[in-house]
Amino acid sequence: MGRPRRQDDVVTLRPRQPPDDDAIRHLNDKAFGGPDESRLISALRNDGWAAIELVALERETVVGHLLLSKLAVTLGGRGLRALTLAPMAVAPDRQRQGIGRALVRDGLQAAREGGWQAVIVLGHPDFYSRFGFSAGKAALLEAPFRGSAFMALELEAGVLSGRGKVVYPPPFGLGG
């Protein structure tokens, strides 16, 4: 993920750099209708939970952002190298144009290359299932969430076999 990658004629993807932070905050505030996600992003970074962070640029403007954070997942008494995908934002006027899809694809590839074993997401099943996320893979995980929107993806085959527990980082405010 070291160099920008062209997604189409005008959008490039690359790792987040500190000078992007104001634009990322503005994008998330606009996309989510308030500051909650940008506060979460800042807390995850400041507390050392952020693992993979990408931006989508249209010329020099940030039009998309993805954050994958470290996540405590244990199965059978052993910890996994797991991430949670949250949040992801695309500028409202650029949604449904493949930017989110490209961010998730590149973020998951960076996770594979980084030796991460699993990724957990709470999101739209129709969107995330395209990447292999499954509510079935998450069903045996004790977590603050349940249902079809709580999904998991194995980056290492069989790693989520069996009962386990998910504990979100403190900035998520979900308790432990």
C-alpha positions, 0 to 999 in steps of 0.5 A: 500500500506504499504508492497511490493506486488508480481507481478510475480516471480521477480517484486514487487510493493511498494510505492516510497521511497526517495532513489528511486529518482535517479533510477526513474529519470534515468528510466523516462529519458530512457523511454521518451527519455529525462528529461522532465518527470523527471523534471515534477516528481521533480516539482510535488513532490517539490510543494506538488502535488504528492499524490500516487507514486509507483515503480516496482522493479525487485530484487533491480532495479526500472523497473517501476514508476507511479505518481498520482498527485492532480488535480483541477476538479470542477463540478457545482461549487464544487471541486472534490478530483481528481488525474491525472495519469502522468507520468507512465514509464516502462523500455523499455526492460520490457514493455508489460510484465504486469508491467504497468498494475500492477502499474495502478491497484495498483495506482487506488486501493490506490486512492480508499482507499485514498478517491479520487473521480476521475482520469484523464489521457491523454494516449493510449485509448486501454490501459487505457480503460481496467481499466474503463477510458473513453473519454466519461466521460471526454468529458464534462470537459473543459480542455487543452486536447480533443479527445479519449486520454483524459479520466476519471475514476470515483472512486465514481459513478456519480461524473463526471456527468455534465459539469466541468473544469480541471486545471492542476498543474503549473508544467505541464505548461498548464496555468490555 
